[in-house]
Amino acid sequence: MRHNRFILALAALSALCLAGCGYTTKSSLDPKYRTIAVSPFYDESREYDLQAPLTNAVIRKFLHDGRLDVVTEKDADLILEGKILNYKLKGLTYQKDETTQFIVVITAAVRLREVQSGTTLWEEPVVAGETTYYTRAAGQSSDRLRGNAETFLPTVRSFASEEENRAASEALEQLASDIFYRVVEPW
């Protein structure tokens, strides 16, 4: 009898904890939306070769996820539009008078529109992707598993060093993930 009460109390406590945490495996994206078009990102930064890798990374995220089919604008329920605002490189660590570690931050503005009504569902004036990297002078390697950036994104090739090119690719990948999750989980 005591054992049954204990199990019942434990089950009730577990149910309360799960109900209170707000976690769900269900998408908060309205099920009426089945298709999305991703417009090419404009690049308002002073850097070259960022817009195509970001646009491709965002599209790839939707293709792999499968909740929304990527289609042309004329066939879409939703249109995702954006522009790259800035590419920022800032020194983090120094040895003598030389920078040995940098942080790369790429910012973008993004909006999601419903095609049928023309309504803007949401707009984010600033979304950022960032990463750090070491220079060769640091004597440390930036070669680490860089997630999807290493596997999927072609390395950006517009910067002076391979380390910065790879870091830009990783920051773009993170930015694409943040944009993707903002669309499919709009809470």
Beta strands, then each sheet from edge to edge (+ up, - down):
strand 1: 35-38
strand 2: 42-43
strand 3: 69-70
strand 4: 78-95
strand 5: 98-114
strand 6: 120-134
sheet 1: 2+ 4+ 1+ 3+
sheet 2: 2+ 4+ 5- 6+
end
